[in-house]
C-alpha cells in the first residue's frame, strides 16, 4: 500500500504505526487549541468581573418579594369569638365574673332567707311560750303591723297603753295573743312609781311557771318604738316655746327612758333582746328649722349607745338598733316632706306642678315584710348591732355622717340671704329663678297626692 509520498507500506504493522502517529499528533494539537481557548475565556471573564465590580452606575439587583397569599374570609362562631375576647381581656373578665357572682350569691341568699319559715318556739303541747313587749303608740301603723305579724309567727304580744281608748283599740283587733299592758307612766314621772311597779310585778307573775298549770313563759324581747315629734310647720329654735321643748322631751325621750328603766330588771333576768326602732331619714341630715326632731333623735342615739356599753359589762341580752327608712305603709315619709318644706321655705320651688301619681311614685318605700323579717331575726339572735331597714335608711345615715354640712345644705335647697334676695328680685321682674329645681312641690300638693 502506498503512503502519502508515494511510498508503499510493506506490512500492516507499518500502517498501524503510521495511524497511531497521526492520532497522537492530532491530540496534541487539539489540546493546545483548548488550552488557548480556556486562557482567552479566563482573561475575558476576569476583565468583565473587574469592570463590573468597579463601576458605580450598575444598580444592586434584589429579587421582588413573593406575592401575599390570597385572603379567605372565615366564619367565626359566637363561642369562638367569645373565647377570643376573653383571652384578650382577662382582667375585665375576672372583674365582671366577680361582680356578677357576688350579686347572684347575695340575691340567692336574700331569696332563701325570705323563703325560710320563721316561727317562734312552742311547748311540746303546742302552747306559746315566747312573750314580747311592744312599747309604742297602738294607733301607729307600724305598731299594729308588727304586732299582727309577730302574733302570726307564734309570739304572745303585749302592747303598752296609757289610756282606756288605746286598750279598746287593741281589743278591737280580736286577737287572742295580743294583749294590752296598761302602764301609767305619768305616775312614774311624778315620783310615784308604785303603780308602775305593781304592773311590772303582775307581768312578772304571768311569766312565772307557778302561775297556773302551764309551761313557763319567756320574755323574748322588749321592742321600743320611739316616735319623733312632728311639727305641722318647720320653725327655727328661736321660735319654739318652752312648752314645746318640755312636751317633746317628756313625751319622746323621758317617757321611753323611764319605761325601759322600769322593765330593765325583768329584761336582764330573762336575758331578753332589746330592740330600738328609730326613724333615720328625717334626722340623719340634721336639717335646720327641725330642732325638736334633731334633739330627740340625737338624744335617743346617745341613750342607745350608753345602754349598749353598760349592757356589755352585765349579763343582759343583746341590744339591736333598727334605723328605719321609708316603708309602703304611708306613715314614714318624713324625709320627703321635710325636704319639700325646706325648699318651699327657701323659695326654691318649681312653678310646674307634678301629678299626685308622680309624687306617690317618688315617695314609695320598701315593703313592710322586709322589716318584719329583720325584727324576727333580731329577736332570735341572728342580727346584732345596727340594722338598716327601709328605703334610704343606709344612704341617709351615711350621708349625714360623712358629707360636709355645706353640701348637705345644698342638697336640701338651703340658700343664703343674698341668694334669697336675688331670687326675690328675679321673681319680681318676672324672670324665673336660676336656683329653681324642678320636681319639688309644696307640702299641700304632697298631702293631696297621699290622700288620693
Secondary structure, DSSP 8 states (H G I E B T S, - for coil): -B-TTS-B-SSHHHHHHHHHHHHHHHHHHHHHHHHHHHHHHHHHHHHHHHHHHH-SSS-------------------HHHHHHHHHHH-HHHHHHHHHHHHHHHHHHHHHHHHHHS-----B-TTS-B-EEEEEES-TTSHHHHHHHHHHHHTT-EEEEEESSHHHHHHHHTT--TTEEEEE--HHHHHTT-THHHHHHHHHHHHHHSTTTTTS---EEEEEEE-------SS-B-GGG--HHHHHHHHIIIIIHHHHHHHHHHHHHHHHT-EEEEEEE-TTTTT--TTBHHHHHHHHHHHHHHHHHHHHHHTSS---EEEEEE-BBTTSS--HHHHHHHHHHHHTT---SS---HHHHHHHT--B-HHHHHHHHHHHHTTS--EEEEESBTHHHHHHHHHHS-HHHHHHHTT---HHHHHHHHHHHHHT---TT--TT---HHHHHHHHH-
